Amino acid sequence: MKFDYVDFVSELVSFQSVSADSSRAGQTAACARFLDASFKSWGFESEIFPTRLHPIVFAARRRSGGSPKARVLFYGHYDVQPEDPAQKWNTPAFECVAKGGRIFGRGTADNKGPFSCIIAGMLAFLEKNPDAPIDIGFVLEGEEEIGSPSMADFMARRRGELSSYDFMALSDTSSAAPDKIVATVGLRGTASFEVKFAGANVDVHSGMYGGVVYNPLQAMFETCASLHGSDGLVNIPHFYDGIVGLCDWERAEMKKSPVATEAAKKLLGIREFYVQNGFEPDEALRALPTLEFTGAGGGYQGEGSKSVIPSECFCKISCRAAAGQDIRRLLELAKEAILERAPSAVSVEFSDCESYGEPYFVDPKNPSSPKLAGAFCAMEKCVREVFGCSPIFLREGASIPLISDLKRETGLDCLMLGLFLPGDNLHAPNESFSLDMARRGALYYERFLEEISC
């Protein structure tokens, strides 16, 4: 099977599959059609599963005779973040440009480049082993960047087919360096909401009403500031309840790939790391919940000044839940705290959260099935062969809502191998992906399939 990795990723990047932008839904659908046609050309049974927003591509190759040695379901997402700010890109955001051993373009690292490594490795494996006793499935969604709101319905409708696999595998997580490959074993839960603070029914003159009309901006700043204490912790009762603490082996693994390094500070351009009282940065990132302000607006935003007190303002808040917690409960606690602390002179209104992602944890030292145990062994062996190091098993601070949903619906656990690196500029201008990591990622998946099918 002829497969050119750079050409394939270039085609994917050319689709402006920004799931958050409804005006580009046609581009997202076109990307799904391209993937569907590609799988069919490789001999897979493939279909496009329609959703309320963006389609899911579901492809499968099943062994025609006898029982398979393994059944692996791969996952990826073909949607991407917006390219804003577009003026900060050095190359066109939706044109894949290869230079300096890297490919640049939106989605090259998150996640079009990495899931194409899986495809490249899978095709190389099948070319050498056309009759391999293995079932291979792919789920490629177009809504991961907006919280995967359609995946729950897809999994409920296809529970039987999905449950027939032994485990899921993906590369939508990070590694610290080419010689520090991370196998992610935990993800935080996530959910976001918006809160609006309103005062007068129109903007009012700051000279005529300043000091007697409560400024919604002031109310918002005061209320939001109260949600964190001076010790850096979230200042909401019960926000840390239910956390599953780190195991001793996890603490040992964290020392192999620390977060708070001088190199990391230089890369991020920060003066120091934000340390929460009583916790190391690595523990805070991997095992604690968070409440973050991700956007705010209100009042005059143009050039110069305008003497008005705005009638309303808003802020956007994102919460992350640690292993053992319920993300819905954290949102309830946050909203209750805001309502209790907001000045009575302003009204408070919350937007609905469209999707929730629960936290996830799988213990590689105590796998739930012999098939999963074998998969972890194959992962360790193949990482050592291809990358020259043992994988580091770590929880990650990010979220992939699908993983916890899949576990709840089907009982399947997930193997997550990090292929993108800290300098790849995910969600930022000049996103890129190392061609050396792409080459090794493809070889890893080829070897992984060989191991689990023998």
N, C-alpha and C positions, 0 to 999 in steps of 0.2 A: 504494500500500500504506500503510494507516494504521499509524503506529508512534509511540507516545508513549514517549520514552526514560525519563523518570522512572517512569512506570507499569510499564514492563518491568523496570527495575532493582529497583523496589519488590517486584515479584512474586518475583524471584530472591532478594533479601535475606531474604524471609520464610521461605525454606527453610533450616533449620539444617543445612546440608550440611558438617558438620565431619568431615572424612575420618578424623581420628585417633580419633574416638569411635564405637566400634562400636554403641553404643546408639542412635545417630542415623542408622544406615545407611538406614532407611526414608525419612528426610528427604532424604538424598542421592539415593536412587533416584527420589523424587518430583520433585526438581529436574531430573534427567535426562529424565524423562518430559515435563515441561513444555517443556524445550528441544526435544525431539524433535517434539512436537506443534506447536510454534511454527514450526520449519523446514518441516514438511509444509504448514502453512497458507500459507507464503510460496512454495510451489511447488517446494520442494527434495525430492529423494529423501533420506530420513533413516532411520537405524536406531539402535537401542541395542545396543551391543556389550557383552555381559556379561563380567564379570571375576570373579576370586576375591573382590574387595573391592567396588569401586564402578564403575558402568558408564561407558562412553565413548559419547558421542554423535557419530556420523559422518554428516555431511550433505553433499550435493553437488548442484550445478546444472550440467549439462553442455550445451554448445551442441548443438542438434539437427541442424545441417547445416554442412558445411564444417569446415575446420581453425580452431581458435581462435587468436587473436592472442597470448593469454596464458593460463596455467593457474596460478592462485594458490590455495594451501592456507592457510587461516587457523587459528590455534590460540588456545585460551583454556582456563581451568580454572574450573569452577563450585564446587569445594570451597573451604573457608575454614578459617582457624585457629580454635581454641576462643576463646570470648569472655572467658575469665578474665583478670584479676579482674573479675567481672561488676559488682561494687559501684562500680567506678570509671567506669562508663559514665554519661554525662549523658542519654542517650536509650536506649530499648530496643535491645539489640544486633541483634536480628533484625527490626527494624522500620525501614524506610527513612524517615528524617525529613529534609525539605528546609528549610533555614533559612540565612540569610546567604550565599546564593549557593553553597551546598554541599549535598550529600546525605550523611547520616550513617547508619552501619550496617555490620555485619560483611560484608566483601566488596565494599563500594562502590568501593574503590580496588584491591583485590587479590582477584579479578580480574574480578568480575562487572560493575563499572562500565566498565572499559576494553574488555572484549570486546564489551560492548553498544554501544560507540562504533563498533566495526567493523561490527556488524550494522546499526546506524542508517545509516552511510555506504553500506553495500552495498545496502540497500533503497532509499535515495534514488537511487543510481546506476541500479539496475534499473528503477525507476519511470520514469526519463527515457530509459533505454536498454534496453528489454525484449529486444531482439534483439542485444545486444552480443556480439561474437565473443570470448567469454571463458568459461572454465570456472572455477567457484568452489567450493571445498570448505571444510568446517569440521570440525575435530577439537576437541571440548570434553571434557576429562577430569575425573574426580572424585577424583584421587589426587595432584595436584601437591604439595600441602602435606605429603605423607608420602613424597615421593621418586619418585612415578610408577612403582611396582613393576609395574603391569600393562601399561605402554606397550610394553615390549619384545615381549611376546607379541602385542599388537595389531598392531604394525608388521611383525612376522614374518608374520602371517597375512594382512595387507593390503598387503604390500610392492608388489605389482603396481599396485594402485590409487594408492597414495601416490606411487610413483615416476613416475607419469604427469604430475605437476605440475612446474612450472618451479622453484618455490621456495616457502618458507613465509613467512608474515608474522604478527606478533603485537604486542600491546602489554601485556606483563607485566614491563616494566622501568621505570626511573625517569628523570626529567629534573630538571635542577637548578632550573629556574624556567620560567615561561611564555615567556620570551624567551631561554631557553637549553635548547633541545630536544635531547635526546641520542638518537642512533641507536647502540644498543649493538652492538658487533661482537665482543665476547668475553665469556665467562662462566667462572667458576671451577667446577671439579668439586667434588663434595661427597659425604661419607659420614659416618656417625656410629656410635658404638658405646658400650656401657656396660661399666664394669669394676667388679667387686666385690672388696673386700678382706675377708678373714675371718680371725678369730683363734680364740678359745675357742668351744666349741660352744653356749654360752649367754652372755647378758650376765652380767658378774661384778661384785662389789662393789669399788668403786674404793679402799676402804680396805684390804680384805683382799688384793687382788691388784695394786693400783696399784704400778708400778715393777718388777714381775716378769712380768706378762703384757703383751706388746706390744699397744698399743692400735691397732686397725685404722684409726681416724680419724687417728692420728699417722702411721701408715704411708702412708695415702692422701695426706695433706697433704705429707709429705716427698717422696714419689714424684712427685706432680703438680707440685710446685714445681720439681723438677729438669728438667722438660720445656721450660722457658724459661730463657734466660740473662739476666744482668743487663743485657745490651745490647738486650733485647726480642726477639731472634731465637729461633726454635724450636731448642732445644738437643738435636737428634737428628742424628747423622751421616747425610749424604746426603739430608736432607729438602728441600734446595733444588736437587737435581740435576735437569737436564733442562728447566729453565725457558726458554721462548721470551721473549727480552727485548723491551722496547718499541722500536718503530720511531721514527725521528726525527719522522715526521708525527704519531705518537701523543703524543709529548711536547709537541708544539706544540698539539695539541687539548686536552690536559690543562690547559694554562695558561688556556684559555677558560672552564673550569669547575672551579676548584680545590675540593678537599674541605675542607682545613684552613683555614677562614675564621673570623673572629670571629662572624659571624652563625650559622655552623654550631655553634660552641661554645655560643652562647646558646640555640639551638634545642634542643640535646641536654642542656643543663644540666651540662656538664662543665667542669673547670678547664683542662684542656689535652688535646691529642691524644697518643696513645701512639705515640711515634716509634721505629721500629726502626733500630738503628745503621746508618748509611750509606745509608738510604733515606728519601725524602720520603713523607709520608702518601699522596699520590696514587699513587705507584708501589707502595707496600705494598698498598694497597687493590685495585689493578687488575692487578698482575702478580706478586704473591708468594703462596705458600701460607700457610696458617694452621693452628694447632691451638688450639681454644678449649674451655674448660670451660663447659658449658651447663646443668649441674645437678649437685647432690650431695645426699646424705642419709645419715643414720646417727645412732645415739644418741638420747637423749631430746629430743623436739621440743615437749613440752607446756609449760605455764606453770610458772614456778619452776625448780627444779633437781632432779636425781636423781643420786645418787652411784653411777653404774655405768660400767663400761667396756663398750661395745657389742661384741657378738660379730661384727658385720659392718657394712660401710658400702659406699657406691657413689658413683661419679661418672659423669657423661655427658660424652662428648668428641665434638666435631665437627671434622672436618678439611676444609679447602678446598685443592684442587689448582690450580696455575696452568697456563696454556697450555703444552702440551708435556709435562706430567707425567701419571702414572698414579695415580689416586686409590687404587686397591687397594694399590699399592706404599707409598703414604704411610701407610695404615692398618697395614700389616705393620711398617713401621719404628717407628711409635708403639707398637704392642703389644710389639715386641721390646724397646724401651727401657724400658717399664713393667716387664716381666718381669725384666730385668737389674737394675733399680734398686730394686725393691720389697724390703723386708727379708725375710730367709729365714724369720722367725718367723710370717709371715702367708701365707695362700694367696691367689692371684689368679685370677679367673675372668672371661672376656670373654663378652659376649653376641654373637650373630651380627648382622651388619649386613644388614638386609633389602633394601636397594637402594643402588645406587651411581650417581652422576652424574659423567661424565667432563667435563673442561674443553672449551671450544669457542672457536674463533676463525675469523672470516672477514675477509679483507682487502678492503675496499671499493676500494682502489687497484689491486687485481689480481683482479677477480672471476673465478669459475671458468667462466662461460658468458656468451654474448651476452645471454641473457634476464636473467641476474642483473645484468649491467652496466646494462641498460635499466631494471631495477627500482630500482637505486641512483640512477640519474639521475632517475627519476620521484619517488623519495623526496625528493631534494634540492630539486627544483623545487616540489613540493607543500608541503613544510615552509616554504620561503620565502614562498609565496603565503599560506598559512593562518596561520602563526605570526609572520611578519615577520622571520625570522632563518634563517641557514643551520644545518643540523643539525651537532651536534658528535659526531664518531665516537669512541666510547670503549669500552674494555673495562669490565665491571662486576664488582664483587666477589661478587655473588650467583650463584646457580646455577639453571638450568632443565634438569634431566637429560634431558628429552625431546629437546632440541636436538641434543646430541651423539649421542644414540641414533639420531635421524632421519638425521643425516649419515652415520653408519656403515651403517645399513640401506638407505638409498635414494639417498645422494649429494646430497640436497637441502641447500642452505644456507638461512639464515633472515635476514629483515629484522626488526629489533626497534626499534620506536619507543616511547620512554618517555612515558607520559601521566600517571602519578601523580608527585607532588612530595614533597619531604622532610617537609613538615608534615602529610601525610595519615594519619599514625599507623598504618601497616601493622602487622599482628600485635598491635596494642595497643588499649586501650580508646579509644573515640571515633574510630574509623576513619572517614574521610570522603573525599570526592572533589569537586573543583571542577566546578561546572556549566559554567563557561566553558571549562575544559579538555575537558569532555565534548562541548560544542558544537563546539569546534575539532577535536577528535579525529574526530568523525563527518564533518565537512567534509573533513578531510584524507583519510580513507579513500574518500570519494566521489570526490574529485579524483584520488587515486592510481589507482583503478580506471579512471577515464576516460583517464588517461595511458597506462597499460599496455595498454589495449584498442584504442587508435587506431593 
